[in-house]
Amino acid sequence: MFGYLVFHTIYLDIFIKDITKFPWVKYVFNKIKHVVNFMMKKPKFLAIYRTFQDLELLKFSKTKYAYLFLVLERLLKVYPTFKKMVICDAR
């Protein structure tokens, strides 16, 4: 079972490396990196974010397989939380 998962994560990592050769995909992934890095460096943002969401944001890492896919997936999961944070009036 473990070998099966490793195979698929490696395959996904290779796929993402190939797909980032397209300029528009590379642009989107670079924007995602900048947004995540900006949010991770702001303690006030993280404190507000943690009051709305139990899931932590994932940091980028070159050593993990398919890290870009995992970060993108997590951002899509917490997107409604970002919308709540912007609309909320609490300070």
C-alpha positions in Angstrom: 0.0 0.0 0.0 2.8 2.4 0.9 4.7 1.8 -2.3 1.5 2.5 -4.3 1.1 5.9 -2.6 4.8 6.8 -3.1 4.5 5.9 -6.8 1.5 8.1 -7.3 3.0 11.1 -5.4 6.2 10.8 -7.5 4.0 10.6 -10.7 2.1 13.7 -9.6 5.3 15.5 -8.9 6.6 14.8 -12.4 3.3 15.8 -13.9 3.4 19.2 -12.1 7.0 19.8 -13.2 5.9 19.1 -16.8 2.8 21.3 -16.6 4.7 24.2 -15.1 6.5 24.6 -18.5 3.4 26.4 -19.7 3.8 30.1 -19.0 0.2 30.6 -17.6 0.6 27.6 -15.2 4.0 28.9 -14.0 2.4 32.3 -13.5 -0.4 30.9 -11.4 1.9 28.8 -9.3 4.3 31.7 -8.7 1.3 33.8 -7.6 0.2 31.1 -5.2 3.8 30.9 -3.7 3.8 34.7 -3.2 0.4 34.7 -1.5 1.3 31.8 0.8 4.7 33.3 1.7 3.1 36.7 2.4 0.5 35.2 4.7 3.0 33.0 6.6 5.1 36.0 7.4 2.3 38.0 8.9 1.6 36.9 12.5 -1.5 39.1 12.8 -3.0 37.5 9.7 -2.2 34.0 11.1 -3.8 34.8 14.4 -7.0 36.0 12.7 -6.9 33.1 10.3 -6.7 30.6 13.2 -9.8 32.0 14.8 -11.7 31.0 11.7 -10.1 27.8 10.6 -8.6 24.7 12.2 -6.6 23.7 9.1 -3.1 25.2 8.9 -1.8 26.7 5.8 0.9 24.6 4.2 4.3 26.1 3.5 6.2 25.5 0.3 8.9 22.9 0.3 11.1 21.7 -2.5 11.8 18.4 -0.7 8.3 17.0 -0.6 6.7 15.2 -3.5 3.9 17.1 -5.1 4.2 19.9 -2.6 2.7 22.4 -5.1 -0.4 20.3 -5.6 -0.8 19.9 -1.8 -0.5 23.6 -1.2 -3.0 24.4 -3.9 -5.4 21.8 -2.6 -5.2 23.3 0.9 -5.8 26.8 -0.4 -8.9 25.6 -2.2 -10.1 24.0 1.0 -9.6 27.2 3.1 -10.9 29.6 0.4 -14.3 30.0 2.1 -12.4 30.9 5.3 -10.7 33.7 3.5 -14.0 35.0 2.3 -15.4 34.9 5.9 -12.3 36.8 7.2 -12.7 39.6 4.6 -16.5 40.0 5.3 -16.2 39.7 9.1 -16.5 42.9 11.1 -14.8 41.5 14.3 -11.4 43.0 15.3 
